[in-house]
């Protein structure tokens, strides 16, 4: 908590009184004057100075407090508690403002973080997966003279009753089912495995999506296996279109999977580095920051539901939650976000990382391009909304993340070191985006620029 003591010069405050009289003039009708046109001297003679001074205090103190906060770089995080100590009736205005400020934390050990990312190596099994899927799509069913095994296609007559009444959706004939899908009921596939053509099976199982067991009667009509075409250059050229050989198809598949795994590893590196540095914060975080982040999370979640055409009440009913349950489920993420915010600021302080004026200008240009506005409009929006300090803090946090990414030890699930250059952009000017679980600042000002 910090207390700011502010004194406003009497002549400076008189300008606020002038503005207050102009506001009052719009509400007071005097003979011979249109609304808002009555001069101060007439209003002052009619009403006295007390109403205007009271209005000036209401309008002026927030501005003087904001100016003091900017000048002294006080990082307030909650609504201040203001106590007017002088000038309520006359003379210089004096007031004290008690404010809650963002705490600074100490996180020793941030320079020696170790994070695990998914493997970026592509195995033969991973390449076989999509290739075999295409072969299965072009495969054919062949009757087999043996008991059913997992993966076989079984044609069956299916009956399911509960207390003698048919279970909806589970009474059909000549139904083709792939054994192992697990669609029908818990334990259903285990009953089918080992059955042969002509077998009649009777058993009890609980249908998926229900809680009460049902009586099943199954007659096996066919047992078939999927015969995939032989993987040859001729088959690839005829059926896969853009490739002429098996090798070319496998090379393409390897490249595509490698790119996907590399992207997953890059995302995991940022997210897990953020989590690791946030875990170093072992103190309680301010509830006001948690609530602020939580409010944004809830708003974003509700907005996503609305985009999908799902009313919040319907979602809560379907998931069996209350509004409090939903909020509680998101609060842990907000706590982690606040810890990450404090941790990144601590790294920036510890390494003397600063956002320069050039950094700010470049960010204005980046935002301007994103929202389709001119950089000057974005700059004015930030300045008019007192968002420059927050933007500067956001850029410092990004630099802190970059600093960590350049030093964190990276390993795969087997503990093998991963080459940093594979996961980080080669251009030092291109830094990974700050992950969603850190606090994002200055968004309101950016929105203001977009709507200007």
The 8 nearest C-alpha neighbors of each residue, nearest first, counted from 0:
[[1, 99, 98, 100, 97, 2, 101, 75],
 [2, 0, 98, 97, 99, 3, 100, 96],
 [1, 3, 97, 96, 98, 4, 95, 0],
 [2, 4, 96, 95, 5, 97, 1, 98],
 [5, 3, 95, 94, 96, 2, 6, 93],
 [4, 6, 94, 93, 95, 3, 7, 64],
 [7, 5, 93, 92, 8, 94, 91, 4],
 [8, 6, 92, 91, 93, 9, 12, 5],
 [9, 7, 11, 91, 10, 12, 6, 92],
 [8, 10, 91, 12, 11, 90, 13, 7],
 [9, 11, 13, 12, 8, 14, 91, 7],
 [12, 10, 8, 13, 9, 14, 7, 15],
 [11, 13, 15, 9, 14, 10, 8, 7],
 [12, 14, 16, 10, 15, 11, 9, 17],
 [15, 13, 17, 12, 16, 11, 18, 10],
 [14, 16, 18, 12, 55, 13, 17, 19],
 [15, 17, 13, 19, 55, 14, 18, 52],
 [18, 16, 14, 20, 15, 19, 13, 21],
 [19, 17, 15, 21, 16, 20, 14, 22],
 [18, 20, 16, 22, 51, 21, 17, 55],
 [19, 21, 23, 17, 22, 18, 51, 24],
 [22, 20, 24, 18, 19, 23, 17, 35],
 [21, 23, 19, 20, 24, 25, 18, 35],
 [22, 24, 20, 25, 26, 21, 19, 27],
 [25, 23, 35, 21, 27, 26, 22, 37],
 [26, 24, 35, 34, 23, 22, 27, 21],
 [25, 27, 23, 24, 28, 34, 35, 22],
 [28, 26, 24, 25, 23, 29, 34, 35],
 [27, 29, 34, 26, 30, 32, 33, 24],
 [30, 28, 32, 31, 27, 37, 33, 34],
 [31, 29, 32, 28, 33, 37, 34, 27],
 [30, 32, 29, 33, 37, 28, 36, 34],
 [33, 31, 30, 37, 29, 36, 34, 28],
 [32, 34, 36, 35, 31, 37, 28, 29],
 [35, 33, 25, 36, 28, 24, 32, 27],
 [34, 36, 25, 24, 37, 33, 21, 26],
 [37, 35, 33, 34, 32, 38, 24, 25],
 [36, 38, 32, 35, 24, 39, 41, 42],
 [39, 37, 40, 41, 36, 42, 24, 21],
 [38, 40, 42, 41, 43, 20, 37, 17],
 [41, 39, 43, 42, 38, 44, 37, 45],
 [42, 40, 44, 43, 39, 38, 45, 37],
 [43, 41, 45, 39, 44, 40, 46, 38],
 [42, 44, 47, 40, 46, 41, 45, 48],
 [45, 43, 41, 42, 47, 46, 40, 39],
 [44, 46, 42, 43, 47, 41, 40, 48],
 [47, 45, 43, 42, 44, 48, 50, 49],
 [46, 48, 43, 44, 49, 45, 50, 42],
 [47, 49, 51, 43, 50, 52, 46, 16],
 [48, 50, 52, 51, 47, 53, 88, 46],
 [51, 49, 53, 52, 48, 54, 47, 46],
 [52, 50, 54, 19, 53, 48, 49, 20],
 [51, 53, 55, 49, 54, 50, 16, 48],
 [52, 54, 50, 56, 51, 55, 49, 57],
 [53, 55, 51, 57, 52, 56, 19, 50],
 [56, 54, 52, 58, 16, 15, 19, 53],
 [55, 57, 59, 53, 54, 58, 60, 52],
 [58, 56, 54, 55, 59, 60, 53, 61],
 [59, 57, 55, 56, 60, 54, 61, 62],
 [60, 58, 56, 62, 55, 61, 57, 63],
 [59, 61, 63, 62, 56, 64, 58, 57],
 [62, 60, 64, 63, 59, 65, 58, 57],
 [61, 63, 65, 59, 60, 64, 66, 58],
 [64, 62, 66, 60, 65, 61, 67, 59],
 [63, 65, 67, 61, 66, 62, 60, 68],
 [66, 64, 68, 62, 67, 63, 61, 69],
 [67, 65, 63, 69, 64, 68, 70, 62],
 [68, 66, 64, 70, 69, 65, 71, 63],
 [67, 69, 73, 65, 71, 66, 70, 72],
 [70, 68, 72, 66, 67, 71, 65, 73],
 [71, 69, 67, 68, 72, 66, 73, 65],
 [70, 72, 68, 69, 73, 67, 66, 74],
 [73, 71, 69, 68, 70, 74, 67, 388],
 [72, 74, 68, 71, 75, 69, 100, 70],
 [75, 73, 100, 101, 72, 76, 68, 99],
 [74, 76, 100, 99, 73, 77, 98, 101],
 [75, 77, 100, 99, 101, 74, 288, 78],
 [78, 76, 99, 75, 79, 287, 98, 100],
 [77, 79, 80, 98, 76, 99, 75, 97],
 [80, 78, 98, 97, 96, 81, 77, 99],
 [79, 81, 97, 96, 98, 78, 82, 95],
 [82, 80, 96, 95, 79, 97, 83, 94],
 [81, 83, 95, 94, 84, 96, 80, 97],
 [84, 82, 94, 85, 93, 95, 81, 87],
 [83, 85, 94, 93, 82, 95, 86, 92],
 [86, 84, 93, 92, 87, 83, 94, 91],
 [85, 87, 92, 89, 90, 91, 88, 93],
 [86, 88, 85, 89, 92, 83, 53, 52],
 [89, 87, 86, 49, 90, 52, 85, 53],
 [90, 88, 86, 87, 91, 92, 85, 52],
 [89, 91, 86, 9, 92, 88, 85, 87],
 [92, 90, 9, 86, 8, 7, 93, 89],
 [93, 91, 86, 7, 85, 6, 90, 94],
 [94, 92, 6, 85, 84, 5, 83, 86],
 [93, 95, 83, 84, 5, 82, 4, 96],
 [96, 94, 4, 82, 3, 81, 5, 83],
 [95, 97, 81, 3, 2, 80, 79, 98],
 [96, 98, 2, 80, 79, 1, 3, 81],
 [99, 97, 79, 1, 0, 96, 75, 100],
 [98, 100, 0, 75, 77, 76, 1, 101],
 [101, 99, 75, 74, 76, 0, 102, 98],
 [100, 102, 74, 76, 75, 103, 99, 285],
 [103, 101, 100, 104, 341, 285, 284, 99],
 [102, 104, 101, 345, 341, 105, 344, 342],
 [105, 103, 345, 102, 106, 341, 342, 280],
 [104, 106, 107, 345, 103, 280, 342, 279],
 [107, 105, 279, 280, 109, 108, 104, 342],
 [108, 106, 109, 105, 279, 110, 111, 280],
 [107, 109, 110, 111, 106, 112, 279, 276],
 [108, 110, 111, 107, 112, 276, 106, 346],
 [109, 111, 108, 112, 406, 403, 407, 107],
 [112, 110, 109, 108, 407, 113, 408, 406],
 [111, 113, 407, 109, 110, 408, 114, 275],
 [114, 112, 408, 407, 409, 111, 115, 410],
 [115, 113, 409, 408, 271, 410, 272, 116],
 [114, 116, 410, 411, 409, 412, 117, 113],
 [115, 117, 411, 264, 267, 268, 410, 118],
 [118, 116, 264, 411, 412, 119, 115, 263],
 [117, 119, 411, 120, 116, 412, 264, 260],
 [118, 120, 260, 261, 117, 121, 257, 264],
 [121, 119, 118, 122, 257, 260, 261, 117],
 [122, 120, 257, 119, 125, 253, 123, 256],
 [121, 123, 125, 124, 120, 126, 253, 127],
 [122, 124, 126, 125, 127, 121, 253, 128],
 [125, 123, 127, 122, 126, 128, 121, 129],
 [126, 124, 122, 128, 123, 127, 121, 129],
 [127, 125, 123, 124, 128, 253, 252, 129],
 [126, 128, 124, 130, 125, 131, 129, 123],
 [127, 129, 125, 131, 126, 130, 132, 124],
 [130, 128, 132, 131, 127, 133, 126, 125],
 [131, 129, 127, 133, 132, 128, 134, 126],
 [132, 130, 134, 128, 133, 129, 127, 135],
 [131, 133, 129, 135, 130, 134, 128, 136],
 [134, 132, 136, 130, 131, 135, 129, 137],
 [133, 135, 131, 137, 136, 132, 227, 138],
 [136, 134, 138, 132, 137, 133, 227, 131],
 [135, 137, 133, 134, 138, 132, 227, 131],
 [138, 136, 134, 135, 133, 139, 227, 228],
 [137, 139, 227, 135, 226, 136, 228, 134],
 [140, 138, 226, 225, 141, 227, 137, 135],
 [141, 139, 225, 224, 223, 226, 142, 138],
 [140, 142, 223, 224, 143, 225, 139, 226],
 [143, 141, 223, 222, 224, 140, 144, 221],
 [142, 144, 223, 145, 222, 141, 224, 146],
 [145, 143, 142, 146, 222, 195, 196, 223],
 [144, 146, 143, 195, 147, 222, 196, 193],
 [147, 145, 195, 193, 194, 148, 144, 192],
 [148, 146, 193, 192, 194, 222, 151, 195],
 [149, 147, 192, 151, 150, 193, 146, 178],
 [148, 150, 178, 179, 151, 192, 147, 177],
 [149, 151, 178, 177, 179, 148, 152, 224],
 [152, 150, 224, 178, 149, 177, 148, 223],
 [153, 151, 177, 223, 176, 224, 222, 178],
 [152, 154, 222, 176, 221, 175, 223, 155],
 [155, 153, 175, 221, 174, 220, 173, 176],
 [156, 154, 219, 220, 174, 173, 218, 157],
 [155, 157, 172, 218, 173, 217, 171, 174],
 [158, 156, 217, 171, 170, 155, 216, 172],
 [157, 159, 170, 216, 215, 169, 217, 171],
 [158, 160, 215, 214, 166, 169, 165, 170],
 [161, 159, 165, 164, 166, 214, 163, 213],
 [160, 162, 213, 164, 163, 214, 166, 165],
 [163, 161, 164, 160, 213, 214, 165, 166],
 [162, 164, 161, 160, 165, 214, 159, 166],
 [163, 165, 160, 161, 162, 166, 159, 167],
 [166, 164, 160, 159, 167, 161, 163, 170],
 [165, 167, 160, 159, 169, 168, 161, 164],
 [168, 166, 169, 165, 170, 159, 160, 164],
 [167, 169, 170, 166, 171, 165, 159, 158],
 [170, 168, 167, 159, 166, 158, 171, 157],
 [171, 169, 158, 157, 168, 159, 165, 166],
 [170, 172, 157, 156, 169, 174, 158, 173],
 [171, 173, 156, 174, 157, 155, 170, 158],
 [174, 172, 155, 156, 154, 175, 171, 220],
 [173, 175, 154, 155, 172, 176, 156, 171],
 [176, 174, 154, 153, 152, 173, 155, 177],
 [175, 177, 153, 152, 178, 174, 154, 155],
 [178, 176, 152, 151, 150, 180, 179, 153],
 [179, 177, 149, 150, 151, 180, 188, 176],
 [178, 180, 149, 181, 188, 150, 177, 189],
 [181, 179, 182, 178, 177, 188, 176, 150],
 [180, 182, 179, 183, 188, 184, 185, 187],
 [183, 181, 180, 184, 207, 185, 179, 187],
 [184, 182, 207, 181, 206, 187, 185, 188],
 [185, 183, 206, 207, 187, 205, 186, 204],
 [184, 186, 187, 205, 204, 207, 206, 181],
 [185, 187, 189, 188, 184, 190, 204, 181],
 [188, 186, 184, 190, 189, 185, 183, 191],
 [187, 189, 191, 190, 186, 179, 178, 192],
 [188, 190, 192, 186, 191, 187, 179, 193],
 [191, 189, 188, 187, 192, 186, 193, 194],
 [192, 190, 188, 189, 194, 193, 187, 147],
 [191, 193, 147, 148, 189, 194, 190, 188],
 [192, 194, 146, 147, 191, 148, 195, 190],
 [195, 193, 146, 191, 147, 192, 198, 196],
 [196, 194, 146, 198, 147, 197, 145, 193],
 [195, 197, 219, 220, 221, 198, 222, 194],
 [196, 198, 219, 220, 195, 218, 199, 221],
 [199, 197, 219, 196, 195, 218, 194, 200],
 [200, 198, 218, 217, 197, 219, 201, 216],
 [201, 199, 217, 216, 198, 218, 202, 215],
 [200, 202, 216, 215, 217, 199, 203, 214],
 [201, 203, 215, 214, 200, 204, 216, 190],
 [202, 204, 214, 213, 215, 212, 205, 201],
 [205, 203, 212, 213, 184, 206, 185, 186],
 [204, 206, 212, 184, 213, 211, 185, 207],
 [207, 205, 184, 209, 183, 204, 208, 212],
 [208, 206, 184, 209, 183, 205, 185, 182],
 [207, 209, 206, 210, 205, 184, 183, 211],
 [210, 208, 207, 206, 211, 205, 212, 184],
 [209, 211, 205, 212, 208, 206, 207, 213],
 [210, 212, 205, 209, 213, 206, 161, 204],
 [213, 211, 205, 204, 203, 206, 210, 214],
 [212, 214, 161, 203, 204, 160, 205, 159],
 [213, 215, 203, 160, 159, 202, 161, 204],
 [216, 214, 159, 202, 201, 158, 203, 213],
 [215, 217, 201, 158, 200, 157, 159, 214],
 [218, 216, 157, 200, 199, 156, 158, 215],
 [217, 219, 199, 156, 155, 198, 220, 200],
 [218, 220, 155, 196, 197, 198, 221, 154],
 [219, 221, 155, 154, 196, 197, 218, 222],
 [222, 220, 154, 196, 153, 219, 223, 155],
 [221, 223, 153, 142, 143, 152, 147, 196],
 [224, 222, 142, 152, 141, 143, 151, 140],
 [223, 225, 151, 141, 140, 152, 226, 142],
 [224, 226, 140, 139, 227, 138, 141, 223],
 [225, 227, 139, 138, 140, 224, 228, 141],
 [228, 226, 138, 135, 134, 225, 229, 139],
 [227, 229, 138, 134, 230, 226, 137, 234],
 [230, 228, 231, 227, 234, 134, 226, 232],
 [229, 231, 228, 234, 232, 235, 245, 134],
 [232, 230, 234, 233, 229, 235, 245, 244],
 [231, 233, 244, 235, 245, 234, 236, 243],
 [232, 234, 236, 231, 235, 237, 244, 243],
 [235, 233, 237, 231, 232, 236, 238, 230],
 [236, 234, 232, 239, 238, 237, 233, 244],
 [237, 235, 243, 233, 234, 238, 242, 240],
 [236, 238, 234, 235, 233, 239, 240, 243],
 [239, 237, 235, 240, 236, 234, 137, 233],
 [240, 238, 235, 236, 241, 242, 237, 234],
 [239, 241, 242, 238, 236, 237, 235, 243],
 [240, 242, 239, 243, 236, 248, 235, 238],
 [243, 241, 240, 248, 244, 236, 247, 239],
 [242, 244, 236, 235, 232, 241, 247, 245],
 [245, 243, 232, 247, 246, 242, 235, 236],
 [244, 246, 248, 232, 247, 249, 235, 231],
 [245, 247, 249, 244, 248, 250, 232, 251],
 [248, 246, 250, 244, 249, 245, 242, 251],
 [249, 247, 245, 251, 246, 250, 242, 252],
 [248, 250, 252, 246, 251, 247, 253, 245],
 [251, 249, 253, 247, 252, 248, 246, 254],
 [250, 252, 254, 248, 249, 253, 255, 247],
 [253, 251, 249, 255, 250, 254, 126, 256],
 [252, 254, 250, 256, 251, 255, 257, 126],
 [255, 253, 257, 251, 252, 256, 258, 250],
 [254, 256, 252, 258, 257, 253, 251, 259],
 [257, 255, 259, 253, 258, 254, 260, 252],
 [256, 258, 254, 260, 259, 255, 253, 261],
 [259, 257, 261, 255, 256, 260, 262, 254],
 [258, 260, 256, 262, 257, 261, 263, 255],
 [261, 259, 263, 257, 119, 262, 258, 256],
 [260, 262, 264, 258, 263, 259, 119, 257],
 [261, 263, 265, 259, 264, 260, 258, 266],
 [264, 262, 260, 266, 261, 265, 267, 259],
 [263, 265, 267, 261, 262, 117, 116, 266],
 [266, 264, 262, 268, 422, 267, 263, 261],
 [267, 265, 263, 268, 269, 264, 270, 262],
 [266, 268, 264, 270, 265, 269, 271, 116],
 [269, 267, 265, 271, 266, 270, 272, 264],
 [270, 268, 272, 266, 267, 271, 273, 265],
 [269, 271, 267, 273, 272, 268, 434, 266],
 [272, 270, 274, 273, 268, 269, 267, 275],
 [273, 271, 275, 269, 274, 270, 268, 276],
 [272, 274, 270, 271, 276, 275, 277, 269],
 [273, 275, 271, 277, 272, 276, 278, 270],
 [276, 274, 272, 278, 277, 273, 271, 279],
 [275, 277, 279, 278, 273, 274, 272, 342],
 [278, 276, 339, 274, 338, 279, 275, 280],
 [279, 277, 275, 280, 276, 274, 281, 338],
 [278, 280, 277, 276, 106, 281, 275, 109],
 [281, 279, 278, 277, 282, 338, 106, 342],
 [280, 282, 279, 283, 278, 106, 277, 338],
 [283, 281, 280, 284, 104, 338, 279, 105],
 [282, 284, 285, 281, 280, 286, 338, 334],
 [283, 285, 282, 286, 338, 337, 334, 289],
 [286, 284, 287, 288, 289, 283, 101, 102],
 [285, 287, 289, 288, 290, 284, 291, 283],
 [286, 288, 290, 285, 289, 291, 77, 76],
 [289, 287, 291, 286, 290, 285, 292, 337],
 [288, 290, 286, 292, 287, 291, 333, 334],
 [289, 291, 293, 287, 288, 292, 294, 286],
 [292, 290, 288, 294, 293, 289, 287, 295],
 [293, 291, 295, 289, 294, 290, 333, 288],
 [294, 292, 290, 296, 295, 291, 333, 289],
 [293, 295, 291, 297, 292, 296, 290, 298],
 [296, 294, 298, 292, 293, 297, 299, 291],
 [297, 295, 293, 299, 298, 294, 300, 292],
 [296, 298, 300, 294, 299, 295, 301, 293],
 [299, 297, 295, 301, 296, 300, 302, 294],
 [298, 300, 302, 296, 297, 301, 295, 303],
 [301, 299, 297, 303, 302, 298, 296, 304],
 [300, 302, 304, 298, 303, 299, 297, 305],
 [303, 301, 299, 305, 300, 304, 298, 306],
 [304, 302, 306, 300, 305, 301, 299, 307],
 [305, 303, 301, 309, 307, 302, 306, 308],
 [304, 306, 308, 302, 307, 303, 309, 301],
 [307, 305, 303, 304, 308, 302, 309, 301],
 [306, 308, 304, 305, 309, 303, 302, 310],
 [307, 309, 305, 306, 304, 310, 303, 311],
 [308, 310, 304, 305, 307, 311, 314, 313],
 [311, 309, 313, 312, 305, 314, 308, 304],
 [310, 312, 314, 313, 315, 309, 301, 304],
 [313, 311, 315, 314, 310, 316, 309, 317],
 [314, 312, 316, 310, 311, 315, 317, 309],
 [313, 315, 311, 317, 316, 312, 318, 310],
 [314, 316, 320, 312, 318, 313, 317, 319],
 [315, 317, 319, 313, 314, 318, 312, 320],
 [318, 316, 314, 315, 319, 313, 320, 312],
 [319, 317, 315, 320, 316, 314, 313, 321],
 [320, 318, 316, 317, 315, 321, 314, 324],
 [321, 319, 315, 318, 324, 316, 325, 322],
 [320, 322, 324, 323, 315, 325, 319, 316],
 [321, 323, 325, 324, 326, 320, 315, 327],
 [322, 324, 326, 321, 325, 327, 320, 328],
 [325, 323, 321, 327, 322, 326, 320, 328],
 [326, 324, 322, 328, 323, 327, 321, 329],
 [325, 327, 323, 329, 328, 324, 330, 322],
 [328, 326, 324, 330, 329, 325, 323, 331],
 [327, 329, 325, 326, 330, 324, 331, 332],
 [330, 328, 326, 327, 332, 331, 325, 333],
 [329, 331, 333, 327, 332, 328, 293, 326],
 [332, 330, 334, 333, 329, 335, 328, 327],
 [333, 331, 335, 330, 334, 329, 336, 436],
 [332, 334, 336, 330, 331, 335, 293, 289],
 [333, 335, 331, 337, 336, 332, 289, 338],
 [336, 334, 338, 332, 333, 337, 339, 331],
 [335, 337, 437, 436, 333, 339, 334, 338],
 [338, 336, 340, 334, 339, 335, 333, 341],
 [337, 339, 335, 277, 341, 340, 336, 342],
 [340, 338, 277, 342, 336, 337, 341, 437],
 [339, 341, 337, 338, 343, 342, 437, 438],
 [342, 340, 344, 338, 339, 343, 345, 337],
 [343, 341, 339, 345, 344, 340, 277, 338],
 [344, 342, 346, 396, 345, 340, 341, 399],
 [343, 345, 347, 341, 342, 346, 396, 348],
 [346, 344, 342, 348, 343, 347, 349, 341],
 [347, 345, 349, 343, 348, 344, 399, 350],
 [348, 346, 352, 344, 399, 350, 345, 349],
 [349, 347, 351, 345, 346, 350, 344, 352],
 [348, 350, 346, 347, 351, 345, 352, 344],
 [349, 351, 347, 352, 348, 346, 399, 345],
 [352, 350, 348, 349, 347, 353, 346, 395],
 [353, 351, 347, 350, 395, 348, 398, 354],
 [354, 352, 395, 355, 351, 347, 398, 394],
 [355, 353, 395, 391, 358, 394, 356, 359],
 [354, 356, 358, 357, 353, 359, 391, 360],
 [355, 357, 359, 358, 360, 354, 361, 391],
 [356, 358, 360, 355, 359, 361, 354, 362],
 [359, 357, 355, 361, 356, 360, 354, 362],
 [358, 360, 356, 362, 357, 361, 363, 355],
 [359, 361, 357, 363, 362, 358, 356, 364],
 [362, 360, 364, 358, 363, 359, 357, 365],
 [361, 363, 365, 359, 364, 360, 366, 358],
 [362, 364, 360, 366, 374, 361, 365, 367],
 [363, 365, 367, 374, 361, 362, 366, 368],
 [364, 366, 362, 368, 367, 363, 361, 369],
 [367, 365, 369, 363, 368, 364, 362, 370],
 [368, 366, 372, 364, 374, 370, 369, 373],
 [367, 369, 371, 365, 366, 370, 364, 372],
 [368, 370, 366, 367, 371, 365, 372, 364],
 [371, 369, 367, 449, 368, 372, 366, 448],
 [370, 372, 368, 367, 369, 373, 449, 366],
 [373, 371, 367, 370, 368, 374, 449, 376],
 [372, 374, 376, 375, 367, 377, 371, 368],
 [375, 373, 364, 377, 367, 363, 376, 378],
 [374, 376, 378, 373, 377, 379, 363, 372],
 [377, 375, 379, 373, 378, 374, 448, 380],
 [376, 378, 448, 374, 380, 375, 379, 363],
 [377, 379, 375, 381, 376, 380, 374, 382],
 [380, 378, 382, 376, 381, 377, 383, 375],
 [381, 379, 377, 383, 448, 378, 444, 382],
 [382, 380, 386, 444, 384, 378, 379, 387],
 [381, 383, 379, 385, 384, 380, 387, 386],
 [384, 382, 380, 381, 385, 379, 386, 444],
 [383, 385, 381, 386, 382, 444, 380, 443],
 [386, 384, 382, 383, 387, 381, 388, 389],
 [385, 387, 381, 384, 389, 441, 388, 382],
 [386, 388, 390, 389, 381, 385, 382, 391],
 [389, 387, 391, 390, 386, 392, 385, 69],
 [390, 388, 392, 386, 391, 387, 441, 440],
 [391, 389, 393, 387, 392, 388, 441, 386],
 [390, 392, 388, 394, 389, 393, 354, 387],
 [393, 391, 389, 395, 390, 394, 388, 396],
 [392, 394, 390, 396, 391, 395, 389, 440],
 [393, 395, 397, 391, 396, 392, 354, 398],
 [396, 394, 392, 398, 397, 393, 354, 353],
 [397, 395, 399, 393, 343, 398, 394, 344],
 [398, 396, 394, 400, 399, 395, 401, 433],
 [397, 399, 401, 395, 396, 400, 402, 394],
 [398, 400, 396, 402, 347, 397, 401, 343],
 [399, 401, 397, 403, 398, 402, 404, 396],
 [400, 402, 398, 404, 399, 403, 405, 397],
 [403, 401, 399, 405, 400, 404, 398, 406],
 [402, 404, 400, 406, 405, 401, 407, 399],
 [405, 403, 401, 406, 407, 402, 400, 272],
 [404, 406, 402, 403, 401, 407, 419, 423],
 [407, 405, 403, 404, 408, 402, 110, 111],
 [406, 408, 112, 404, 113, 403, 409, 405],
 [407, 409, 113, 112, 114, 406, 410, 111],
 [410, 408, 114, 417, 416, 115, 113, 407],
 [409, 411, 416, 115, 415, 414, 417, 116],
 [410, 412, 118, 116, 414, 115, 413, 415],
 [413, 411, 414, 115, 117, 118, 410, 116],
 [414, 412, 411, 415, 410, 118, 416, 115],
 [413, 415, 410, 411, 412, 416, 115, 409],
 [416, 414, 410, 411, 413, 417, 412, 409],
 [415, 417, 410, 409, 414, 418, 411, 408],
 [418, 416, 410, 409, 419, 415, 411, 421],
 [417, 419, 420, 421, 416, 422, 409, 410],
 [418, 420, 421, 422, 417, 423, 409, 405],
 [419, 421, 423, 422, 418, 425, 424, 417],
 [422, 420, 419, 418, 423, 417, 424, 261],
 [423, 421, 265, 419, 420, 424, 261, 264],
 [422, 424, 420, 421, 419, 425, 265, 431],
 [425, 423, 426, 429, 422, 427, 430, 420],
 [424, 426, 427, 423, 420, 429, 428, 421],
 [427, 425, 428, 424, 429, 430, 423, 420],
 [428, 426, 429, 425, 430, 424, 423, 401],
 [427, 429, 426, 430, 424, 425, 431, 401],
 [430, 428, 427, 426, 424, 431, 425, 423],
 [429, 431, 428, 432, 401, 427, 424, 397],
 [432, 430, 433, 429, 269, 401, 423, 424],
 [431, 433, 434, 430, 397, 269, 435, 429],
 [432, 434, 397, 431, 435, 437, 400, 269],
 [435, 433, 436, 437, 432, 270, 269, 273],
 [434, 436, 437, 433, 438, 439, 336, 270],
 [435, 437, 336, 434, 438, 335, 332, 339],
 [438, 436, 336, 435, 339, 340, 434, 439],
 [437, 439, 340, 336, 440, 337, 436, 292],
 [440, 438, 437, 393, 441, 442, 435, 433],
 [441, 439, 442, 389, 393, 390, 438, 392],
 [440, 442, 390, 386, 444, 443, 389, 445],
 [443, 441, 445, 444, 440, 446, 439, 447],
 [444, 442, 446, 445, 441, 447, 440, 384],
 [443, 445, 447, 381, 446, 442, 380, 441],
 [446, 444, 442, 448, 447, 443, 449, 441],
 [445, 447, 449, 443, 448, 444, 442, 450],
 [446, 448, 444, 450, 445, 449, 380, 451],
 [449, 447, 377, 445, 451, 380, 446, 450],
 [450, 448, 446, 447, 370, 451, 445, 372],
 [449, 451, 447, 448, 446, 445, 370, 372],
 [450, 448, 449, 447, 376, 380, 446, 372]]
